């Protein structure tokens, strides 16, 4: 007896293959056409080194600083029902859908030197404009929905009965959160942290409006392409993508080890 050909599976596999090719082909092509010598020369440039370090450090800072408020907000949205909750959920996802250049202009309207926040920053001896602080704000604005949404999913998946049992046994709400809820939701939160970091790492539109200098790597790539063309921009692009991939893989491995230990 011959097996019937599953037509729809073949169609789906074909379409999936096309999509994967669409994602992989440009990256593979870029890596293939970039010589090791040009990569080495780019890696030696002090400006490139500073730019990559600035990009990584500000994206990590944005993730850690804003997670202090994002995780409690996600918990409230997962556990509480209140007036305008759906509106707040919609607001949280606004940075995902609005153009990021528009996001940069909107942010500039509240952190430029002549605004209330800008004057406070000035009194403290710094400015958000053309400063790593501004880069951190821009990265956080466009990437924070990824952390909040992942954390909400994590908290929703924690059985409330476990929290209630702990409360009836005399544990405080604070102890319940840190000893039960947070550890059980940690996998989703960690995924959200990684996604927020990765999204901030790649941000361009909002950052270039607020802080063209000092240059993060996406801005440097744009400037080199705009000024000198594809061949001059490509080595920095490949180098930056390679470093980001290595860090991302390392973080995923750490996440996987954490899950294995918990299991």
For each residue, the residues with C-beta under 8 A, 3 or more apart:
1:
2:
3:
4:
5: 10
6: 9 10
7: 10 11
8: 11 12
9: 6 12 13
10: 5 6 7 13 14
11: 7 8 14 15
12: 8 9 15 16
13: 9 10 16 17
14: 10 11 17 18
15: 11 12 18 19
16: 12 13 19 20
17: 13 14 20 21
18: 14 15 21 22
19: 15 16 22 23
20: 16 17 23 24
21: 17 18 24 25
22: 18 19 25
23: 19 20 26 27
24: 20 21 27 28
25: 21 22 28 29
26: 23 29 30
27: 23 24 30 31 241
28: 24 25 31 32
29: 25 26 32 33
30: 26 27 33 34 234 237 238 241
31: 27 28 34 238
32: 28 29
33: 29 30 234
34: 30 31 38 39 234 235 238
35: 38 39
36: 39 40
37: 40 41
38: 34 35 41 42 234 235
39: 34 35 36 42 43 235 238 239
40: 36 37 43 44
41: 37 38 44 45 235
42: 38 39 45 48 235 236 239
43: 39 40 48 49 239
44: 40 41 48
45: 41 42 48 49
46: 49 50
47: 50 51 215 220
48: 42 43 44 45 51 52 217 220 236 239
49: 43 45 46 52 53
50: 46 47 53 54 214
51: 47 48 54 55 214 215 216 217 220
52: 48 49 55 56 217 239 240 243
53: 49 50 56 57
54: 50 51 57 58 132 135 214 215 216 217
55: 51 52 58 59 201 216 217 218 240
56: 52 53 59 60 201 243 247
57: 53 54 60 61 132
58: 54 55 61 62 132 135 136 139 200 216
59: 55 56 62 63 139 143 197 200 201 203
60: 56 57 63 64 197
61: 57 58 64 65 132 136
62: 58 59 65 66 135 136 137 139 140 143 196 197 200
63: 59 60 66 67 140 143 147 193 196 197 200
64: 60 61 67 68
65: 61 62 68 136 140
66: 62 63 69 70 140 144 147 196
67: 63 64 70 71 147 193 196
68: 64 65 71 72
69: 66 72 73
70: 66 67 73 74 144 147 148 151
71: 67 68 74 75 147 151 182 189
72: 68 69 75 76
73: 69 70 76 77 148
74: 70 71 77 78 147 148 149 151 152 154 155 189
75: 71 72 78 79 151 155 177 181
76: 72 73 79 80
77: 73 74 80 85 88 89 148 152
78: 74 75 151 152 154 155 156
79: 75 76 155 160
80: 76 77 85
81: 85
82: 85
83:
84: 87 88
85: 77 80 81 82 88 89
86: 89 90
87: 84 90 91
88: 77 84 85 91 92
89: 77 85 86 92 93
90: 86 87 93 94
91: 87 88 94
92: 88 89 144 145 148 149
93: 89 90 96 97 145 149
94: 90 91 97 98
95: 98 103 141 142 143 144 145
96: 93 142 145
97: 93 94
98: 94 95 102 103 106
99: 102 103 205
100: 103 104 142 203 204 205 206
101: 104 105 205 206 208 209
102: 98 99 105 106
103: 95 98 99 100 106 107 138 141 142 205 206
104: 100 101 107 108 138 205 206 207 208 209 210
105: 101 102 108 109 209
106: 98 102 103 109 110
107: 103 104 110 111 137 138 141 206 209 210
108: 104 105 111 112 129 209 210
109: 105 106 112 115
110: 106 107 115 116 117
111: 107 108 115 117 118 121 128 129 134 137 210
112: 108 109 115 118 128 129
113: 118 119 122 127 129
114: 118 119
115: 109 110 111 112 118 119
116: 110 119 120
117: 110 111 120 121 128
118: 111 112 113 114 115 121 122 127 128 129
119: 113 114 115 116 122 123
120: 116 117 123 124
121: 111 117 118 124 126 127 128 133
122: 113 118 119 125 126 127
123: 119 120
124: 120 121
125: 122
126: 121 122 131 133
127: 113 118 121 122 130 131 133 134
128: 111 112 117 118 121 131 133 134 137 210 211
129: 108 111 112 113 118 134 210 211
130: 127 134 210 211 212 213 214
131: 126 127 128 134 135 211 214
132: 54 57 58 61 135 136 211 214
133: 121 126 127 128 136 137
134: 111 127 128 129 130 131 137 138 207 210 211
135: 54 58 62 131 132 138 139 207 210 211 214 216
136: 58 61 62 65 132 133 139 140
137: 62 107 111 128 133 134 140 141 210
138: 103 104 107 134 135 141 142 203 206 207 209 210 211
139: 58 59 62 135 136 142 143 199 200 201 203 206 207
140: 62 63 65 66 136 137 143 144 200
141: 95 103 107 137 138 144 206
142: 95 96 100 103 138 139 199 200 203 205 206
143: 59 62 63 95 139 140 146 147 195 196 197 199 200 203
144: 66 70 92 95 140 141 147 148 196
145: 92 93 95 96 148 149
146: 143 149 150 192 195 196 199
147: 63 66 67 70 71 74 143 144 150 151 189 192 193 195 196
148: 70 73 74 77 92 144 145 151 152 192
149: 74 92 93 145 146 152 153 192
150: 146 147 153 154 188 189 191 192 195
151: 70 71 74 75 78 147 148 154 155 185 188 189 192
152: 74 77 78 148 149 155 156
153: 149 150 156 157 188
154: 74 78 150 151 157 158 184 185 186 187 188 189 192
155: 74 75 78 79 151 152 158 181 185 188
156: 78 152 153
157: 153 154 184 185 188
158: 154 155 162 163 180 181 184 185
159: 162 163
160: 79 163 164
161: 164 165
162: 158 159 165 166 180 184
163: 158 159 160 166 167 176 180 181
164: 160 161 167 168
165: 161 162 168 169
166: 162 163 169 171 175 176 179 180
167: 163 164 170 171 173 176
168: 164 165
169: 165 166
170: 167
171: 166 167 175 176 179
172: 175 176
173: 167 176 177
174: 177 178
175: 166 171 172 178 179
176: 163 166 167 171 172 173 179 180 181
177: 75 173 174 180 181 182
178: 174 175 181 182
179: 166 171 175 176 182 183
180: 158 162 163 166 176 177 183 184
181: 75 155 158 163 176 177 178 184 185
182: 71 177 178 179 185 186 189
183: 179 180 186 262
184: 154 157 158 162 180 181
185: 151 154 155 157 158 181 182 188 189
186: 154 182 183 189 190 258 262
187: 154 190 191 255 258 259 262
188: 150 151 153 154 155 157 185 191 192
189: 71 74 147 150 151 154 182 185 186 192 193
190: 186 187 193 194 255 258
191: 150 187 188 194 195 255
192: 146 147 148 149 150 151 154 188 189 195 196
193: 63 67 147 189 190 196 197
194: 190 191 197 198 248 251 252 255
195: 143 146 147 150 191 192 198 199
196: 62 63 66 67 143 144 146 147 192 193 199 200
197: 59 60 62 63 143 193 194 200 201 251
198: 194 195 201 202 244 248
199: 139 142 143 146 195 196 202 203
200: 58 59 62 63 139 140 142 143 196 197 203
201: 55 56 59 139 197 198 244
202: 198 199 218 244
203: 59 100 138 139 142 143 199 200 206 207 216 218
204: 100 207 208 218 219 222
205: 99 100 101 103 104 142 208 209
206: 100 101 103 104 107 138 139 141 142 203 209 210
207: 104 134 135 138 139 203 204 210 211 216 218 219
208: 101 104 204 205 211 212 219 222
209: 101 104 105 107 108 138 205 206
210: 104 107 108 111 128 129 130 134 135 137 138 206 207
211: 128 129 130 131 132 134 135 138 207 208 214 216
212: 130 208 215 219
213: 130
214: 50 51 54 130 131 132 135 211
215: 47 51 54 212 219 220 223
216: 51 54 55 58 135 203 207 211 219 220
217: 48 51 52 54 55 220 221 236 240
218: 55 202 203 204 207 221 222 240
219: 204 207 208 212 215 216 222 223
220: 47 48 51 215 216 217 223 224 236
221: 217 218 224 225 233 236 237 240
222: 204 208 218 219 225 226 233
223: 215 219 220 226 227
224: 220 221 227 228 232 233 236
225: 221 222 228 229 230 232 233
226: 222 223
227: 223 224 232
228: 224 225 231 232 233
229: 225 232 233
230: 225 233 234
231: 228 234
232: 224 225 227 228 229 235
233: 221 222 224 225 228 229 230 236 237
234: 30 33 34 38 230 231 237 238
235: 34 38 39 41 42 232 238 239
236: 42 48 217 220 221 224 233 239 240
237: 30 221 233 234 240 241
238: 30 31 34 39 234 235 241 242
239: 39 42 43 48 52 235 236 242 243
240: 52 55 217 218 221 236 237 243 244
241: 27 30 237 238 244 245
242: 238 239 245 246
243: 52 56 239 240 246 247
244: 198 201 202 240 241 247 248
245: 241 242 248 249
246: 242 243 249 250
247: 56 243 244 250 251
248: 194 198 244 245 251 252
249: 245 246 252 253
250: 246 247 253 254
251: 194 197 247 248 254 255
252: 194 248 249 255 256
253: 249 250 256 257
254: 250 251 257 258
255: 187 190 191 194 251 252 258 259
256: 252 253 259 260
257: 253 254 260 261
258: 186 187 190 254 255 261 262
259: 187 255 256 262 263
260: 256 257 263
261: 257 258
262: 183 186 187 258 259
263: 259 260
